[in-house]
């Protein structure tokens, strides 16, 4: 691994490109981080293209194009380009993982690409390889157009690209590039239109299983308008993208400035609702409206927010949404009665709704006034009203549980434990022995035996 290129120290390897490797380096004198791009190919044509990239990009000074600091060749004959170190990540990674991004931000990225590409065109440089992987979004939001390796100068003639040879990425090639015709700034506008289509909708306008299928669609088929795929995209922006994707280059915008003006006109039509609209491609999530955080309506009559301090005239009426509780005072308790007859609930009220009125409130239609039934009835009604109001003011008034009566202690009768009957085991029988049989008679003595 390389440790030093020229005066620049190698910190780490950060990537591998078509020409060679890219390293993160450090300038020991200026004390700044740099990117070092090397060409490690032995092919002479690739080396010439590398030199041309250093020449073209080194003469472009724009905020949307990386700045070239130095160019040289090592002792081993390896050419290298030293440019500013770019943070962030490429645009194609954001598109592939469908990173949530507001529509206005997407359009501003396209406007920055138009600015940098238009500056290159005015300097006589055609990029010829505009695609999301060659657009870097820095951490501070700046857009940079990278990789001028196959760029072509409109001023000086070049023998690197011969007639009939197509350079670039298949999905982003313009029809004239496929046919092998001469290119001009409008060729980059077609590639920019493909990039804009993919950024806005999340999908490429020309797709296929094989390169031949993709090239055929680029030459013959017209993709649907982005506005038709995603209605939240203004029609002016969709028409600007389709204008850049015209098959005939004479029908495309004449320059990046014209395409930029069309996109700017559509940017003013983007509303906040459209910027937050969900899409199947970008993966945006719709924001929750403020109405969902407030009190919602019920299916019957609706529940409305109760105004602070508002009480219904005449005490507590039928509940319809917000309920206002009257103050519990001694005077209101004494002067409150419950109607002896309840009316059927109307307007979505429940059967358990009780209409309570005050003495000074007029009687409503359908509610009968209590008749004078004597002092006993008045005492009963007043006590019932006190119990209802006290029960609604706080926790319900519960009567204390009745005391437990002491359980009469009965004389316990000691039970005798039943005797355990022992089971006698039967006597063990001894095995019977056989009785010895009769002994055999003794043998007769031999005549030669001597008596002992």
TIROSE-641726 format. One record per residue (C-alpha): residue number from 1; residue in one letter; x, y, z. Coordinates in nm, 3 decimals. Each point is the difference from the previous one (the first is absolute). Layout:
BEGIN
 resi resn       u       v       w
  NUM    A       X       Y       Z
...
# end
This chain:
BEGIN
 resi resn       u       v       w
    1    X   0.000   0.000   0.000
    2    X   0.116   0.349  -0.081
    3    X   0.109   0.210   0.295
    4    X   0.084   0.322  -0.182
    5    X  -0.066   0.151  -0.341
    6    X   0.224   0.295  -0.072
    7    X  -0.013   0.223   0.304
    8    X  -0.342  -0.133   0.107
    9    X  -0.036  -0.258   0.274
   10    X  -0.243  -0.291  -0.053
   11    X  -0.246  -0.041   0.285
   12    X  -0.229  -0.275  -0.128
   13    X  -0.147  -0.154  -0.314
   14    X  -0.355   0.117  -0.055
   15    X  -0.094  -0.148  -0.337
   16    X   0.088  -0.160  -0.330
   17    X  -0.093   0.163  -0.329
   18    X   0.018  -0.092  -0.364
   19    X   0.352   0.145  -0.036
   20    X   0.146  -0.103   0.334
   21    X  -0.034   0.061   0.372
   22    X  -0.110   0.303   0.200
   23    X   0.168   0.082   0.330
   24    X  -0.059   0.245   0.278
   25    X   0.318   0.201   0.046
   26    X   0.138   0.291   0.195
   27    X   0.198   0.300  -0.110
   28    X   0.280   0.032   0.259
   29    X   0.064   0.366  -0.074
   30    X  -0.351   0.144  -0.024
   31    X  -0.138  -0.250   0.257
   32    X  -0.312  -0.092  -0.192
   33    X  -0.165  -0.322  -0.113
   34    X   0.012  -0.078  -0.372
   35    X  -0.118  -0.275  -0.234
   36    X   0.268  -0.168  -0.210
   37    X  -0.112  -0.179  -0.314
   38    X   0.256  -0.226  -0.168
   39    X   0.008  -0.168  -0.340
   40    X   0.149  -0.348   0.032
   41    X  -0.092  -0.129  -0.345
   42    X   0.265  -0.090  -0.255
   43    X  -0.221   0.086  -0.299
   44    X   0.119   0.308  -0.180
   45    X  -0.350   0.119  -0.091
   46    X  -0.121  -0.014   0.361
   47    X   0.301   0.205   0.109
   48    X  -0.079   0.261  -0.265
   49    X  -0.357   0.022   0.127
   50    X   0.132   0.045   0.352
   51    X   0.221   0.287  -0.114
   52    X  -0.294   0.155  -0.182
   53    X  -0.217  -0.015   0.314
   54    X   0.272   0.185   0.190
   55    X   0.019   0.258  -0.276
   56    X  -0.374   0.060  -0.037
   57    X  -0.098  -0.013   0.368
   58    X   0.309   0.200   0.101
   59    X  -0.118   0.296  -0.206
   60    X  -0.354   0.000   0.145
   61    X  -0.050   0.212   0.310
   62    X  -0.360  -0.030   0.117
   63    X  -0.172  -0.073   0.331
   64    X  -0.172  -0.304  -0.153
   65    X   0.319  -0.151  -0.146
   66    X   0.287  -0.143   0.212
   67    X   0.313   0.215   0.011
   68    X   0.323  -0.152  -0.135
   69    X   0.303   0.084   0.217
   70    X   0.286  -0.184  -0.167
   71    X   0.101  -0.251  -0.266
   72    X   0.317  -0.204  -0.033
   73    X   0.170  -0.333  -0.067
   74    X   0.172  -0.213   0.266
   75    X   0.350  -0.148  -0.034
   76    X  -0.161  -0.329  -0.099
   77    X  -0.178   0.174  -0.289
   78    X  -0.350   0.007   0.161
   79    X  -0.188   0.323  -0.085
   80    X  -0.219   0.152   0.271
   81    X  -0.248   0.282   0.046
   82    X  -0.035   0.185   0.331
   83    X  -0.339   0.165   0.054
   84    X  -0.214   0.118   0.287
   85    X  -0.124  -0.267   0.237
   86    X  -0.376  -0.039  -0.030
   87    X  -0.210  -0.108   0.297
   88    X  -0.354  -0.136  -0.020
   89    X  -0.110  -0.271  -0.241
   90    X  -0.102  -0.051  -0.361
   91    X  -0.353   0.073  -0.115
   92    X  -0.059  -0.355  -0.124
   93    X   0.031  -0.136   0.356
   94    X  -0.271   0.236   0.120
   95    X  -0.225  -0.108  -0.286
   96    X   0.059  -0.373   0.051
   97    X  -0.081   0.005   0.371
   98    X  -0.295   0.235  -0.069
   99    X   0.108   0.259   0.250
  100    X  -0.286   0.233   0.095
  101    X   0.063   0.331  -0.174
  102    X  -0.238   0.292  -0.057
  103    X  -0.099   0.067  -0.360
  104    X   0.136   0.355   0.020
  105    X   0.340  -0.138   0.106
  106    X   0.005  -0.235  -0.299
  107    X  -0.072   0.285  -0.239
  108    X   0.275   0.213   0.156
  109    X   0.248  -0.283  -0.053
  110    X  -0.095  -0.001  -0.368
  111    X   0.044   0.377  -0.013
  112    X   0.353  -0.029   0.145
  113    X   0.087  -0.267  -0.257
  114    X  -0.126   0.234  -0.272
  115    X   0.220   0.277   0.139
  116    X   0.320  -0.207   0.002
  117    X  -0.070  -0.174  -0.331
  118    X  -0.087   0.329  -0.167
  119    X   0.330   0.146   0.118
  120    X   0.187  -0.296  -0.150
  121    X  -0.187   0.045  -0.330
  122    X   0.087   0.368  -0.016
  123    X   0.364  -0.101   0.057
  124    X  -0.018  -0.235  -0.299
  125    X  -0.021  -0.330   0.196
  126    X  -0.264  -0.271  -0.057
  127    X  -0.018  -0.244   0.290
  128    X  -0.161  -0.294  -0.190
  129    X  -0.054  -0.207   0.315
  130    X  -0.259   0.179   0.214
  131    X  -0.157  -0.251   0.242
  132    X  -0.084  -0.014   0.374
  133    X   0.325  -0.175   0.093
  134    X   0.194   0.297  -0.141
  135    X  -0.189   0.252   0.214
  136    X   0.118   0.038   0.359
  137    X  -0.213   0.159   0.274
  138    X   0.227   0.144   0.268
  139    X  -0.085   0.012   0.369
  140    X  -0.078   0.371  -0.023
  141    X  -0.238  -0.059  -0.295
  142    X   0.232   0.115  -0.279
  143    X  -0.031  -0.190  -0.330
  144    X   0.316  -0.102  -0.189
  145    X   0.027  -0.144  -0.351
  146    X   0.284  -0.252  -0.014
  147    X   0.190  -0.219  -0.247
  148    X   0.091   0.192  -0.314
  149    X   0.193  -0.306  -0.121
  150    X  -0.187  -0.038  -0.330
  151    X  -0.073   0.369  -0.043
  152    X   0.049   0.147  -0.345
  153    X   0.120   0.342  -0.097
  154    X  -0.202   0.194  -0.254
  155    X   0.300   0.223  -0.074
  156    X   0.288  -0.237  -0.069
  157    X  -0.034  -0.312  -0.213
  158    X   0.068  -0.335   0.162
  159    X   0.094  -0.332  -0.151
  160    X  -0.089  -0.204   0.310
  161    X  -0.364  -0.049  -0.098
  162    X  -0.039  -0.141  -0.350
  163    X  -0.315   0.002  -0.210
  164    X  -0.243  -0.276   0.094
  165    X   0.141  -0.047   0.352
  166    X  -0.243   0.077   0.283
  167    X   0.120   0.103   0.344
  168    X  -0.216   0.032   0.309
  169    X  -0.249  -0.199   0.207
  170    X  -0.272  -0.183  -0.196
  171    X  -0.304   0.123   0.193
  172    X   0.109   0.366  -0.030
  173    X   0.114   0.007  -0.363
  174    X  -0.163   0.242  -0.239
  175    X  -0.141  -0.130  -0.332
  176    X   0.277   0.171  -0.196
  177    X   0.262  -0.172   0.213
  178    X  -0.156  -0.338  -0.076
  179    X   0.000   0.077  -0.371
  180    X   0.366   0.108   0.021
  181    X  -0.068   0.357  -0.107
  182    X   0.182   0.313   0.113
  183    X  -0.088   0.127   0.346
  184    X  -0.072   0.350   0.124
  185    X  -0.125   0.159   0.327
  186    X  -0.353  -0.128  -0.069
  187    X   0.137  -0.353   0.040
  188    X   0.074   0.073   0.364
  189    X  -0.350   0.145   0.037
  190    X  -0.153  -0.336  -0.101
  191    X   0.210  -0.179   0.264
  192    X  -0.100   0.267   0.251
  193    X  -0.365  -0.064  -0.089
  194    X   0.046  -0.371   0.078
  195    X   0.162   0.092   0.332
  196    X  -0.286   0.241   0.083
  197    X  -0.261  -0.265  -0.090
  198    X   0.166  -0.254   0.231
  199    X   0.041   0.250   0.283
  200    X  -0.364   0.113  -0.010
  201    X  -0.174  -0.334  -0.053
  202    X   0.254  -0.246   0.141
  203    X   0.021  -0.203  -0.322
  204    X   0.185   0.026  -0.329
  205    X  -0.202   0.103  -0.305
  206    X   0.154  -0.273  -0.218
  207    X   0.039  -0.346   0.153
  208    X   0.050  -0.351  -0.129
  209    X   0.163  -0.334   0.070
  210    X   0.267   0.051  -0.264
  211    X   0.198   0.298  -0.126
  212    X  -0.150  -0.045  -0.345
  213    X  -0.350   0.040   0.145
  214    X   0.099   0.319   0.182
  215    X   0.161   0.147  -0.310
  216    X  -0.306  -0.085  -0.211
  217    X  -0.230   0.179   0.244
  218    X   0.227   0.306   0.003
  219    X  -0.023   0.020  -0.378
  220    X  -0.369  -0.079  -0.047
  221    X  -0.212   0.022   0.314
  222    X  -0.114   0.298   0.204
  223    X  -0.034  -0.044   0.379
  224    X  -0.308   0.122   0.190
  225    X   0.000   0.352   0.136
  226    X   0.121   0.019   0.363
  227    X  -0.312   0.204   0.080
  228    X  -0.217  -0.294  -0.112
  229    X   0.194  -0.244   0.219
  230    X   0.015   0.228   0.304
  231    X  -0.283   0.257   0.001
  232    X   0.170   0.200   0.276
  233    X   0.270   0.101  -0.251
  234    X  -0.106   0.325  -0.171
  235    X  -0.078  -0.029  -0.368
  236    X   0.261   0.268  -0.081
  237    X   0.279  -0.213   0.147
  238    X  -0.125  -0.313  -0.176
  239    X  -0.012   0.184  -0.332
  240    X   0.353   0.135   0.052
  241    X   0.133  -0.353   0.052
  242    X  -0.185  -0.129  -0.306
  243    X   0.136   0.294  -0.198
  244    X   0.354  -0.114   0.080
  245    X  -0.085  -0.359  -0.102
  246    X  -0.096   0.085  -0.358
  247    X   0.138  -0.247  -0.255
  248    X   0.083   0.280  -0.243
  249    X   0.267   0.223   0.148
  250    X  -0.139   0.300  -0.186
  251    X  -0.316  -0.023   0.214
  252    X   0.191  -0.003   0.327
  253    X   0.096   0.313   0.196
  254    X   0.278   0.191  -0.169
  255    X   0.208   0.029   0.317
  256    X   0.008  -0.081   0.369
  257    X  -0.120   0.354   0.071
  258    X  -0.326  -0.066  -0.186
  259    X  -0.058  -0.325   0.189
  260    X   0.084   0.177   0.326
  261    X  -0.262   0.268  -0.070
  262    X  -0.266  -0.266  -0.065
  263    X   0.079  -0.178   0.327
  264    X   0.003   0.330   0.190
  265    X  -0.348   0.079  -0.131
  266    X  -0.124  -0.336   0.126
  267    X   0.172   0.046   0.336
  268    X  -0.231   0.289   0.083
  269    X  -0.303  -0.230  -0.046
  270    X   0.112  -0.247   0.265
  271    X  -0.223   0.020   0.304
  272    X   0.071  -0.127   0.347
  273    X  -0.256  -0.279  -0.039
  274    X   0.167  -0.113  -0.323
  275    X   0.344   0.009   0.157
  276    X  -0.115  -0.234   0.276
  277    X  -0.211  -0.231  -0.219
  278    X   0.093  -0.370   0.023
  279    X   0.135  -0.169  -0.311
  280    X   0.068  -0.363  -0.079
  281    X   0.349   0.090  -0.115
  282    X   0.138   0.257   0.236
  283    X  -0.143  -0.160   0.311
  284    X  -0.127   0.328   0.145
  285    X  -0.241  -0.025   0.288
  286    X  -0.297   0.234   0.015
  287    X   0.000   0.233   0.297
  288    X  -0.281  -0.037   0.250
  289    X  -0.243   0.294  -0.035
  290    X  -0.067   0.214   0.303
  291    X  -0.367  -0.095  -0.008
  292    X   0.081  -0.351   0.118
  293    X   0.159   0.139   0.316
  294    X  -0.321   0.182   0.093
  295    X  -0.327  -0.145   0.127
  296    X  -0.168  -0.201  -0.271
  297    X  -0.375  -0.030  -0.064
  298    X  -0.205  -0.301   0.095
  299    X  -0.230  -0.170  -0.253
  300    X  -0.324   0.101   0.178
  301    X   0.000   0.362   0.089
  302    X   0.365   0.086   0.031
  303    X   0.212   0.086   0.301
  304    X   0.106   0.360   0.026
  305    X   0.259   0.154   0.224
  306    X  -0.151   0.154   0.313
  307    X   0.073   0.364   0.044
  308    X   0.171   0.070   0.332
  309    X  -0.242   0.129   0.263
  310    X  -0.312  -0.055  -0.214
  311    X  -0.299  -0.149   0.183
  312    X  -0.341  -0.069  -0.153
  313    X  -0.286   0.217   0.111
  314    X  -0.228  -0.180   0.237
  315    X   0.257  -0.239   0.141
  316    X   0.112  -0.330  -0.154
  317    X  -0.180  -0.097  -0.317
  318    X   0.038  -0.289  -0.243
  319    X   0.358  -0.079  -0.081
  320    X   0.091   0.067  -0.363
  321    X   0.377  -0.017  -0.038
  322    X   0.156   0.241   0.248
  323    X  -0.153   0.000   0.350
  324    X   0.012   0.304   0.224
  325    X  -0.027  -0.082   0.372
  326    X  -0.181   0.256   0.220
  327    X   0.157   0.105   0.325
  328    X  -0.100  -0.201   0.304
  329    X  -0.119   0.252   0.259
  330    X  -0.236  -0.035   0.287
  331    X  -0.259   0.232  -0.155
  332    X  -0.001  -0.189  -0.329
  333    X  -0.038  -0.332   0.180
  334    X  -0.297   0.122   0.198
  335    X  -0.174   0.162  -0.296
  336    X   0.050  -0.285  -0.247
  337    X  -0.269  -0.257  -0.071
  338    X  -0.023  -0.302  -0.220
  339    X  -0.295  -0.026  -0.231
  340    X  -0.218  -0.296   0.086
  341    X  -0.055  -0.077  -0.365
  342    X   0.283  -0.051  -0.251
  343    X  -0.041   0.064  -0.372
  344    X   0.134  -0.224  -0.272
  345    X   0.343   0.120  -0.111
  346    X   0.014   0.183  -0.328
  347    X   0.289   0.104  -0.222
  348    X   0.213  -0.305   0.073
  349    X  -0.017   0.010   0.381
  350    X   0.015  -0.320   0.200
  351    X  -0.288  -0.152   0.197
  352    X   0.180   0.069   0.325
  353    X  -0.002   0.379  -0.055
  354    X  -0.180   0.178   0.287
  355    X  -0.124   0.355  -0.037
  356    X   0.065   0.205   0.312
  357    X  -0.144   0.345   0.032
  358    X   0.012   0.283   0.246
  359    X  -0.307   0.156   0.161
  360    X   0.061   0.336  -0.164
  361    X   0.040  -0.152  -0.349
  362    X  -0.303  -0.017  -0.232
  363    X  -0.145  -0.339  -0.070
  364    X   0.089  -0.143  -0.337
  365    X  -0.251  -0.168  -0.219
  366    X  -0.044  -0.367   0.068
  367    X   0.111   0.016   0.368
  368    X  -0.273   0.005   0.262
  369    X   0.039   0.196   0.323
  370    X  -0.020  -0.199   0.321
  371    X  -0.334   0.017   0.175
  372    X  -0.032   0.105   0.360
  373    X  -0.032  -0.328   0.183
  374    X   0.042   0.110   0.357
  375    X   0.296   0.033   0.232
  376    X   0.093  -0.365  -0.027
  377    X   0.042   0.026  -0.376
  378    X   0.202   0.320   0.033
  379    X   0.236  -0.156   0.251
  380    X   0.042  -0.303  -0.225
  381    X   0.069   0.210  -0.310
  382    X   0.245   0.228   0.184
  383    X   0.192  -0.293   0.144
  384    X   0.015  -0.167  -0.340
  385    X   0.134   0.321  -0.159
  386    X   0.269   0.033   0.267
  387    X   0.111  -0.358  -0.056
  388    X   0.015   0.041  -0.381
  389    X   0.198   0.325   0.012
  390    X   0.239  -0.122   0.266
  391    X   0.053  -0.317  -0.196
  392    X   0.081   0.193  -0.324
  393    X   0.232   0.250   0.168
  394    X   0.262  -0.251   0.098
  395    X   0.021  -0.362   0.083
  396    X  -0.336  -0.166   0.061
  397    X  -0.118   0.002   0.360
  398    X   0.020  -0.357   0.112
  399    X  -0.164  -0.118   0.317
  400    X   0.241  -0.166   0.242
  401    X  -0.017  -0.374  -0.003
  402    X  -0.198  -0.153   0.285
  403    X   0.215  -0.118   0.288
  404    X   0.060  -0.365   0.011
  405    X  -0.189  -0.175   0.269
  406    X   0.226  -0.200   0.228
  407    X  -0.029  -0.360  -0.080
  408    X  -0.148  -0.201   0.276
  409    X   0.259  -0.229   0.141
  410    X  -0.132  -0.342   0.030
  411    X   0.149  -0.245   0.243
  412    X   0.233  -0.217  -0.189
  413    X  -0.036  -0.368   0.051
  414    X   0.325  -0.182   0.007
  415    X  -0.006  -0.286  -0.230
  416    X   0.173  -0.312   0.094
  417    X   0.250  -0.123  -0.237
  418    X  -0.101  -0.339  -0.124
  419    X   0.225  -0.276   0.103
  420    X   0.213  -0.139  -0.264
  421    X  -0.065  -0.360  -0.038
  422    X   0.313  -0.198  -0.041
  423    X  -0.014  -0.269  -0.251
  424    X   0.147  -0.315   0.129
  425    X   0.233  -0.173  -0.227
  426    X  -0.051  -0.372  -0.042
  427    X   0.273  -0.215   0.161
  428    X   0.280  -0.087  -0.227
  429    X  -0.010  -0.361  -0.089
  430    X   0.318  -0.194   0.017
  431    X   0.088  -0.207  -0.299
  432    X  -0.076  -0.363   0.051
  433    X   0.298  -0.236   0.003
  434    X  -0.017  -0.339  -0.151
  435    X   0.003  -0.279   0.246
  436    X   0.302  -0.225  -0.038
  437    X  -0.078  -0.333  -0.149
  438    X   0.099  -0.339   0.136
  439    X   0.368  -0.052   0.028
  440    X   0.152  -0.272  -0.211
  441    X   0.112  -0.310   0.191
  442    X   0.367  -0.020   0.091
  443    X   0.228  -0.191  -0.226
  444    X   0.107  -0.343   0.114
  445    X   0.351  -0.033   0.134
  446    X   0.260  -0.170  -0.214
  447    X   0.133  -0.320   0.133
  448    X   0.348   0.137  -0.034
  449    X  -0.074   0.305   0.200
  450    X   0.156   0.008   0.332
  451    X  -0.196   0.107   0.287
  452    X   0.125   0.321   0.144
# end
